[in-house]
Amino acid sequence: MSNQPTLLILCFCFILALAGCNSDGLVTLKGKVTVDGAPAPAGISLQFQPLSEGSPSYAITDADGNYEAEFSFSKKGIMVGKHRVSFIPGGGGGGDEAMPDNIEELGESNKPVESSAQANLKRPSFPDSYWGEIMQITVENKANVIDIPLETKK
C-alpha cells in the first residue's frame, strides 16, 4: 500500500499553515471607537456585515472604547474581505441582561421603574446617521487593527 495520499494531504496542510490561513478562515480585528476624540462609552454594540456572502461578526466596546470582533459566542474573529460597519441600537450586545422595552419592572406602589439592565440598553446620543452604516472597512488576511473615529457635530 502507498502512503502517497496521506503525504499529499499533510503537505497541503503544511502549505496552508505557512500561508497564514487558519482552519475556520477567520482573522482578528481589534480597534478603538472614539467620539469627538474621546473613547466611546462601554457597551456600544457594533456589527461587521460582509459585503459579499457570509456571516457577520460583532463587537462591544469596553470602558476605554476598545473592541474585538467575535464571530460567535465561542469564536473570536472576522471573515476576510470588505465589511459594512454599523451600530446595533440598544447596545449591550444581548444576552441575559437584555430586556425588551415593553417589559417593565414594577417598584413600590406598583409603578414602573427602570431596571439597571434597561438603563444600560439605552443608546447614546449619536447622530441618527450612525445607527445605520458608519463606514466600510477592508479586513485583510492578517491581524487587523481598525479604529473607528466618530464625530457628533457634523
C-alpha positions in Angstrom: 0.0 0.0 0.0 1.1 3.5 -0.7 1.1 6.4 1.7 1.2 8.9 -1.1 -2.4 10.3 -0.5 -1.6 10.8 3.2 1.6 12.5 2.4 -0.1 14.8 -0.1 -2.7 15.8 2.5 0.0 16.5 5.1 1.9 18.7 2.6 -1.2 20.6 1.7 -2.0 21.3 5.3 1.6 22.4 5.9 1.5 24.8 3.0 -1.8 26.3 4.3 -0.3 26.8 7.7 2.7 28.6 6.2 0.3 30.9 4.2 -1.3 32.1 7.4 -4.7 30.6 6.9 -6.5 29.2 9.9 -8.9 26.3 9.9 -12.0 28.5 10.1 -11.0 31.3 7.8 -11.2 33.9 10.5 -8.7 36.6 11.3 -8.5 39.0 14.3 -9.9 42.5 14.2 -9.4 45.0 17.1 -9.6 48.7 17.4 -10.9 51.7 19.3 -14.1 53.7 18.8 -13.7 57.3 19.7 -16.3 60.0 19.8 -15.1 63.6 19.2 -11.6 62.3 20.1 -12.5 60.7 23.4 -13.1 56.9 24.0 -16.6 55.8 23.3 -18.6 54.6 26.3 -18.7 50.9 27.3 -21.4 48.7 25.8 -21.7 50.1 22.3 -22.5 47.2 20.0 -21.0 47.0 16.5 -21.9 44.8 13.6 -19.5 43.9 10.8 -21.5 42.7 7.8 -19.6 41.2 4.9 -20.4 42.9 1.6 -20.2 39.5 -0.1 -21.7 36.3 1.1 -21.0 35.3 4.7 -22.0 35.7 8.3 -21.4 39.0 10.3 -19.2 39.5 13.3 -20.0 41.6 16.3 -18.1 43.6 19.0 -18.9 45.6 22.1 -16.8 48.5 23.3 -15.2 48.3 26.8 -14.8 51.3 29.1 -11.8 52.6 27.0 -13.7 52.3 23.7 -11.7 49.2 22.6 -13.4 46.4 20.8 -12.5 43.0 19.4 -14.6 41.3 16.7 -16.3 38.0 17.6 -17.8 35.6 15.1 -19.9 33.7 17.6 -20.1 33.2 21.3 -17.3 30.7 21.2 -15.1 32.1 18.3 -13.3 35.4 18.1 -12.6 36.8 14.7 -14.0 38.1 11.4 -14.0 36.9 7.8 -11.5 38.4 5.4 -12.9 41.0 2.9 -15.0 44.2 2.8 -17.5 44.8 5.6 -20.2 47.3 6.3 -19.8 48.7 9.9 -22.9 49.8 11.8 -24.1 50.2 15.4 -26.7 47.9 16.8 -29.4 50.1 18.5 -29.9 49.2 22.1 -26.2 48.3 22.7 -25.3 45.9 25.4 -24.9 43.0 23.0 -27.9 41.0 24.1 -27.5 38.0 26.5 -29.2 37.6 29.8 -29.1 41.3 30.6 -31.1 42.3 27.5 -34.7 43.2 28.2 -37.3 44.2 25.6 -38.5 47.8 26.0 -42.1 46.6 26.6 -41.3 44.6 29.8 -41.4 46.9 32.8 -40.1 46.3 36.3 -42.6 47.3 39.0 -41.4 49.1 42.1 -43.1 50.3 45.2 -46.8 51.1 44.8 -46.8 49.1 41.5 -45.3 51.9 39.4 -42.9 51.1 36.6 -39.2 51.7 37.4 -36.3 51.5 35.0 -34.1 48.5 35.8 -30.3 48.7 35.6 -30.5 46.4 32.6 -32.8 48.7 30.7 -30.7 51.7 31.7 -27.7 50.0 30.1 -29.5 49.3 26.9 -30.3 53.0 26.1 -28.4 54.2 23.0 -26.0 57.0 23.4 -26.8 60.3 21.8 -25.1 59.8 18.5 -26.4 61.4 15.3 -29.1 59.3 13.8 -26.9 58.6 10.8 -24.6 56.5 13.0 -27.4 53.9 13.6 -27.1 52.8 10.0 -23.9 52.2 8.1 -21.0 54.1 9.7 -18.3 53.1 7.3 -16.9 50.3 5.2 -13.7 48.5 6.1 -11.4 46.0 4.4 -10.3 43.1 6.6 -7.0 41.6 5.4 -5.7 38.1 5.9 -3.6 39.2 9.0 -4.1 40.6 12.5 -6.2 43.8 11.8 -6.4 47.0 13.8 -9.0 49.4 12.6 -10.0 52.4 14.7 -13.4 54.0 14.3 -13.4 57.8 14.9 -16.8 59.3 15.2 -17.9 63.0 15.5 -21.2 64.0 17.0 -21.0 67.5 15.5 -21.5 67.5 11.7 
